[in-house]
Amino acid sequence: MDIVIRPADPGEYGLLGEITARAYLQDGLLDFGEDDAYLGELKDVAKRAAAAQVLVAVEHGRVLGGVTFVPDGGPMADLAGPGEAEIRMLAVDHAARGRGAGEALVRACVERARATAGCVRVILSSQRAMHGAHRLYERLGFVRTPERDWNPLPELTDLTLITYELTL
């Protein structure tokens, strides 16, 4: 595998934002499509990088996708508290899927969590429709934690996010 995982360079933020937004749109994961308020969050990689670690998967100089790693319940965490790291906004360009970039990004987050003093688990939230991602998480040892499932927009009753954790 020629895929390298490394911190995103500021010059790649725009591209990674577009890859992430396009992945969510093409997978039908945004309830309001192009008008979804979350689209702006997905595109704003600079904001994420200021509060967390943004990693990219690169092959032969081409950015294939990225992920946001939030150590120790940092400001970008949705659920993680002290002693927990969180994985957010994992996305791989459709043209690059099936080559291991997503798995390499998740593994890099787990490695970073293991290297973080006091970190005992990695958690993440996922939409119910992300079946391919769920298979990946389970293959890597993550288990469902239904007691942590949550809804970021309570006014939308069908938007419950499901959660997974990996105990380190």
C-alpha positions in Angstrom: 0.0 0.0 0.0 1.4 3.4 -1.0 -1.1 5.4 1.1 0.6 7.7 3.6 -1.3 9.2 6.6 0.0 12.5 7.8 -1.3 15.8 9.2 -3.1 18.0 6.6 -1.2 20.9 5.3 -3.0 24.3 5.3 -2.8 24.3 1.5 -4.9 21.1 1.5 -7.7 22.4 3.7 -9.9 23.5 0.8 -9.4 20.3 -1.1 -10.1 18.1 1.9 -13.2 20.2 2.7 -14.5 19.6 -0.8 -13.8 15.9 -0.6 -15.6 15.6 2.8 -18.6 17.6 1.6 -18.8 15.7 -1.7 -18.6 12.4 0.1 -21.5 13.3 2.5 -23.6 14.7 -0.3 -23.0 11.8 -2.7 -23.8 9.3 0.1 -27.1 11.1 0.8 -26.0 11.8 4.4 -27.2 15.4 4.6 -30.9 15.7 5.2 -31.1 19.1 3.4 -28.6 18.4 0.6 -26.7 21.5 -0.6 -28.7 23.6 1.8 -27.7 21.6 4.9 -26.1 23.8 7.6 -23.6 20.9 8.4 -22.1 21.2 4.9 -20.3 24.4 6.0 -18.8 22.5 9.0 -17.6 19.7 6.7 -15.9 22.2 4.4 -14.3 24.3 7.2 -11.1 22.2 7.7 -9.2 25.2 9.0 -11.7 25.5 11.9 -11.2 21.8 12.7 -7.5 22.0 12.5 -7.4 24.9 14.9 -9.2 22.7 17.6 -8.2 19.1 16.7 -5.8 17.1 14.6 -6.8 16.7 10.9 -5.1 13.8 9.1 -5.1 13.1 5.4 -4.6 9.9 3.4 -2.3 10.6 0.5 -1.2 8.4 -2.4 1.4 9.5 -4.9 0.8 13.1 -3.9 -3.0 12.9 -4.2 -5.2 13.5 -1.2 -7.7 10.6 -1.0 -9.6 11.6 2.1 -9.2 12.7 5.7 -10.4 12.5 9.3 -10.5 14.7 12.4 -8.9 13.2 15.5 -10.0 14.8 18.8 -7.8 13.8 21.7 -9.0 13.9 25.3 -12.4 15.3 24.8 -11.1 18.4 23.1 -13.3 21.3 21.8 -14.2 19.4 18.6 -15.6 16.5 20.6 -19.3 15.7 20.3 -19.2 13.0 23.0 -15.7 12.3 24.2 -14.7 13.3 27.7 -11.5 13.0 29.6 -9.6 9.8 28.8 -11.4 9.4 25.5 -10.4 10.3 22.0 -13.0 10.9 19.3 -13.0 10.3 15.5 -15.0 12.7 13.4 -15.7 13.5 9.8 -14.0 10.5 8.2 -14.4 10.8 4.5 -12.8 9.3 1.4 -13.2 10.5 -2.2 -15.6 8.2 -4.0 -13.0 7.5 -6.7 -10.5 6.3 -4.1 -12.8 4.0 -2.1 -12.0 0.4 -1.6 -8.2 0.9 -1.5 -7.7 1.1 2.2 -7.6 4.8 2.8 -10.5 4.8 5.3 -9.0 2.0 7.3 -5.6 3.6 7.3 -7.1 6.8 8.6 -9.0 5.0 11.4 -5.9 3.0 12.4 -3.8 6.2 12.5 -6.4 7.7 14.9 -6.2 4.6 17.1 -2.4 4.8 17.1 -2.6 8.5 18.2 -5.1 7.6 20.9 -2.8 4.9 22.2 0.1 7.4 22.3 -2.0 9.9 24.3 -1.3 9.7 28.0 -4.4 8.6 29.9 -6.5 7.8 26.9 -8.5 4.6 27.5 -10.9 4.5 24.6 -11.7 5.9 21.1 -15.3 6.8 20.3 -17.2 7.9 17.2 -20.7 8.7 16.0 -22.1 7.4 12.7 -25.3 7.7 10.7 -27.3 4.5 10.5 -26.9 4.4 6.7 -23.1 4.2 6.8 -23.0 0.4 6.6 -19.6 0.3 4.9 -18.1 2.4 7.7 -19.8 0.2 10.4 -18.2 -2.9 8.9 -14.8 -1.2 8.9 -15.2 -0.1 12.6 -16.3 -3.6 13.7 -13.5 -5.3 11.8 -11.0 -3.0 13.7 -12.5 -4.0 17.0 -15.0 -1.2 17.7 -18.2 -2.2 19.4 -21.6 -0.6 19.4 -22.5 1.5 22.4 -26.3 2.1 22.0 -26.4 3.8 25.4 -24.4 6.7 23.9 -26.5 7.1 20.8 -27.7 10.7 20.4 -29.4 13.2 18.2 -27.6 16.4 17.2 -30.8 18.0 16.0 -33.7 16.9 18.3 -36.2 18.6 16.0 -35.4 15.9 13.4 -36.6 12.7 15.1 -35.0 10.4 12.4 -31.4 11.7 12.9 -30.2 9.6 15.8 -26.5 8.9 15.5 -25.2 5.5 16.5 -22.0 5.2 18.5 -19.1 2.9 18.6 -16.1 2.6 21.0 -12.8 0.8 21.0 -11.3 0.2 24.4 -7.5 0.6 24.3 
